[in-house]
Amino acid sequence: MHQEHEYIVVGGGTSGVIVAARLAEAGADVGLIEAGPSGEHDPRILEYRRWSALLGSDYDYDYTIAPQARGNSAIRHARARVLGGCSSHNSVIAIASPASDLRRWEAMGASGWGPEGTAAAFRRVFERVAVTMPPPLNPCAVAFMAAAADAGFPPADLRHPDVVDASAWLPLNVSGEIRQSSAVAYLFPLAAPRPRPTLYTSTTVTRITLDESGRASGVLTSHGPIRARQEVILCAGAFDSPKLLMLSGIGPADHLRALGLPTLVDLPAVGEHLQDHIECVAIWEAQHPIPPLGSQRWENGLFARFEPGAESFEMMMHFGSEPYYIDFAALGYPAAIPEHAFCMTPNVARPRSEGVVRLRSADPAAPPLIDPRYFSDPGGYDERVLVEGLRLARAIASRPALAAWAAREVLPGPDCQSDEALGRYARHTSNTVYHPAGTCRMGPASSDDAVVTPTLCVRGVEGLRVADASVFPTMIGVNLCMTVMMIGEKCAELVLAGAGSPASASA
Ligand SMILES: Cc1cc2nc3c(=O)[nH]c(=O)nc-3n(C[C@H](O)[C@H](O)[C@H](O)COP(=O)(O)OP(=O)(O)OC[C@H]3O[C@@H](n4cnc5c(N)ncnc54)[C@H](O)[C@@H]3O)c2cc1C
């Protein structure tokens, strides 16, 4: 094992692979450390249609969550442990962030992360990652699109994701049958002629080390220490990046003290502001079998606002031409899910509830303590969006094109009608869209509510950046993967430009 590199990237996931590949392509000496295996030749990873079989598999950290006062405590958070991270086991929906969300980021103090500042990085992602449109082969999905248009949601082109009141075929990052994860697009065969970072797979980082001056000097791993001559770049994702910072003594002092860990840098925002897209599901039994045609069977979306004049959509809904996969009986809704079914899954596009990530113990092997605090926003907005979303799902299913497919509504079921009953159903059966973000929030260098500055430097620590979904200043309205890849591209750009001098990081 090499003991030293110019740059160490911790976490070979969605963004980490891109940071490491870009730095190596520019001639830097980079060590990329990934807890999981490579997955380079495993068809379970590469063939995108098999994504749901990875849930709970040996590639999945499969994190549990803390008991929820109002939401579903049984939610499991899938997180991939393999090169490419979650881009290697997600459902490959590929949408760039709406510009309105990036404008909000910039308004929150993430200077340079608005639509103009991120355009070049997004362009580089889409040049490297093949994205294709699913052909409209599935007749039930075609019927959904017709019903949505009939209900006032005409088809939109998601290459321009600033949509309101629209439906769409969802772009997918696939080429043929093969997913275009960050590993496939930036590291594996496509990238073979280019210089690669040194890969340390099946190697878990347990701590970031700081030298006497407080500068990040390297990492401790399951296979020994590795030194960084220039920087450590943390890309372990929205749960494990804050976990690693806290294990390294960088985080809220009271929490670290309670676990007997030394506080090297008191950063109260580490682990705060956890946001996620939370969804519920409406399910119809189909009158006849739905042919298994099309891509990954969740290839359509719908974007709706409920408040007149809202700047952007408030709810995104996926349409699935197959049954939904969670255990409703275990949640107290003992409806038998039919073999032939279609589903709509409204989610809260810009949730107002915020949760927290903490350590369970000072033991690096312990999974992070994840408390999303779903449906905890004081105004009840998140629950209201799902209630409106369920009503809208019913309205769409009642339009002739889709009604021709529907035998009966299975869930929430015809008896579930009042706002209160729909809200209770939505909360109790809710599931994650697997989009945690915000736990190492980016913001102004002077803000105690930020973990990293707009150059992704950890406030108060030299030589340490974070670049993954954890740095989102706030949630975006669509699926996260392309935006996380953009963060990887932009991080490499910032590092290579020498942005983020010690002075700007601690100013
Ligand atoms: C099941 C599922 C379906 C999804 N579907 C979509 C979709 O269709 N479209 C979309 O846009 N988004 C989707 N997402 C979300 C999207 O894929 C993620 O938001 C994004 O990939 C997260 O990227 P990341 O770089 O922040 O973290 P990750 O990709 O999770 O990368 C983190 C990496 O760090 C590694 N790591 C963690 N801790 C350590 C450690 N201590 N030492 C070494 N390595 C470590 C992990 O093994 C992992 O490889 C989905 C997610 C899931 C889980």
The ligand as an SDF file (V2000), in Angstrom:
LIG
                    3D

 53 58  0  0  0  0  0  0  0  0999 V2000
  -31.6410    3.0860   -4.0620 C   0  0  0  0  0  0  0  0  0  0  0  0
  -31.3360    4.4770   -4.5440 C   0  0  0  0  0  0  0  0  0  0  0  0
  -31.9650    4.9540   -5.6950 C   0  0  0  0  0  0  0  0  0  0  0  0
  -31.6840    6.2580   -6.1320 C   0  0  0  0  0  0  0  0  0  0  0  0
  -32.1950    6.6570   -7.3320 N   0  0  0  0  0  0  0  0  0  0  0  0
  -31.7600    7.8330   -7.8690 C   0  0  0  0  0  0  0  0  0  0  0  0
  -32.1030    8.1760   -9.1980 C   0  0  0  0  0  0  0  0  0  0  0  0
  -32.7710    7.4110   -9.9170 O   0  0  0  0  0  0  0  0  0  0  0  0
  -31.6650    9.3750   -9.6800 N   0  0  0  0  0  0  0  0  0  0  0  0
  -30.9470   10.2390   -8.9160 C   0  0  0  0  0  0  0  0  0  0  0  0
  -30.6230   11.3400   -9.3880 O   0  0  0  0  0  0  0  0  0  0  0  0
  -30.5940    9.9220   -7.6400 N   0  0  0  0  0  0  0  0  0  0  0  0
  -30.9560    8.7220   -7.1240 C   0  0  0  0  0  0  0  0  0  0  0  0
  -30.5280    8.3600   -5.8740 N   0  0  0  0  0  0  0  0  0  0  0  0
  -29.7430    9.3380   -5.0880 C   0  0  0  0  0  0  0  0  0  0  0  0
  -28.3060    9.5170   -5.5750 C   0  0  0  0  0  0  0  0  0  0  0  0
  -27.8140    8.3290   -6.1590 O   0  0  0  0  0  0  0  0  0  0  0  0
  -27.4400    9.9680   -4.3830 C   0  0  0  0  0  0  0  0  0  0  0  0
  -27.9820   11.1430   -3.8310 O   0  0  0  0  0  0  0  0  0  0  0  0
  -26.0060   10.2580   -4.7770 C   0  0  0  0  0  0  0  0  0  0  0  0
  -25.5120    9.2310   -5.5910 O   0  0  0  0  0  0  0  0  0  0  0  0
  -25.1490   10.4210   -3.5160 C   0  0  0  0  0  0  0  0  0  0  0  0
  -23.8070   10.6260   -3.8850 O   0  0  0  0  0  0  0  0  0  0  0  0
  -22.6690   10.9230   -2.7850 P   0  0  0  0  0  0  0  0  0  0  0  0
  -21.4150   11.1080   -3.5460 O   0  0  0  0  0  0  0  0  0  0  0  0
  -23.1170   12.0150   -1.8900 O   0  0  0  0  0  0  0  0  0  0  0  0
  -22.5920    9.6230   -1.8890 O   0  0  0  0  0  0  0  0  0  0  0  0
  -22.3470    8.1060   -2.3090 P   0  0  0  0  0  0  0  0  0  0  0  0
  -22.5590    7.9010   -3.7480 O   0  0  0  0  0  0  0  0  0  0  0  0
  -23.1540    7.2910   -1.3510 O   0  0  0  0  0  0  0  0  0  0  0  0
  -20.7990    7.8700   -2.0390 O   0  0  0  0  0  0  0  0  0  0  0  0
  -20.2390    7.6980   -0.7740 C   0  0  0  0  0  0  0  0  0  0  0  0
  -19.1340    6.6490   -0.8910 C   0  0  0  0  0  0  0  0  0  0  0  0
  -18.3080    6.7370    0.2660 O   0  0  0  0  0  0  0  0  0  0  0  0
  -17.9910    5.4400    0.6970 C   0  0  0  0  0  0  0  0  0  0  0  0
  -17.6760    5.5120    2.1190 N   0  0  0  0  0  0  0  0  0  0  0  0
  -18.5250    5.8480    3.1240 C   0  0  0  0  0  0  0  0  0  0  0  0
  -17.8820    5.8270    4.2940 N   0  0  0  0  0  0  0  0  0  0  0  0
  -16.5990    5.4900    4.0230 C   0  0  0  0  0  0  0  0  0  0  0  0
  -15.4330    5.2990    4.8340 C   0  0  0  0  0  0  0  0  0  0  0  0
  -15.4770    5.4810    6.1590 N   0  0  0  0  0  0  0  0  0  0  0  0
  -14.2780    4.9350    4.2370 N   0  0  0  0  0  0  0  0  0  0  0  0
  -14.2170    4.7680    2.8750 C   0  0  0  0  0  0  0  0  0  0  0  0
  -15.2860    4.9240    2.0730 N   0  0  0  0  0  0  0  0  0  0  0  0
  -16.4680    5.2910    2.6470 C   0  0  0  0  0  0  0  0  0  0  0  0
  -19.2270    4.6260    0.3810 C   0  0  0  0  0  0  0  0  0  0  0  0
  -18.9580    3.2500    0.3460 O   0  0  0  0  0  0  0  0  0  0  0  0
  -19.6580    5.2290   -0.9490 C   0  0  0  0  0  0  0  0  0  0  0  0
  -19.0680    4.5610   -2.0350 O   0  0  0  0  0  0  0  0  0  0  0  0
  -30.8040    7.0890   -5.3910 C   0  0  0  0  0  0  0  0  0  0  0  0
  -30.1720    6.5960   -4.2440 C   0  0  0  0  0  0  0  0  0  0  0  0
  -30.4210    5.2990   -3.8370 C   0  0  0  0  0  0  0  0  0  0  0  0
  -29.7100    4.7870   -2.6130 C   0  0  0  0  0  0  0  0  0  0  0  0
  1  2  1  0
  2  3  1  0
  2 52  2  0
  3  4  2  0
  4  5  1  0
  4 50  1  0
  5  6  2  0
  6  7  1  0
  6 13  1  0
  7  8  2  0
  7  9  1  0
  9 10  1  0
 10 11  2  0
 10 12  1  0
 12 13  2  0
 13 14  1  0
 14 15  1  0
 14 50  1  0
 15 16  1  0
 16 17  1  0
 16 18  1  0
 18 19  1  0
 18 20  1  0
 20 21  1  0
 20 22  1  0
 22 23  1  0
 23 24  1  0
 24 25  2  0
 24 26  1  0
 24 27  1  0
 27 28  1  0
 28 29  2  0
 28 30  1  0
 28 31  1  0
 31 32  1  0
 32 33  1  0
 33 34  1  0
 33 48  1  0
 34 35  1  0
 35 36  1  0
 35 46  1  0
 36 37  1  0
 36 45  1  0
 37 38  2  0
 38 39  1  0
 39 40  1  0
 39 45  2  0
 40 41  1  0
 40 42  2  0
 42 43  1  0
 43 44  2  0
 44 45  1  0
 46 47  1  0
 46 48  1  0
 48 49  1  0
 50 51  2  0
 51 52  1  0
 52 53  1  0
M  END
$$$$
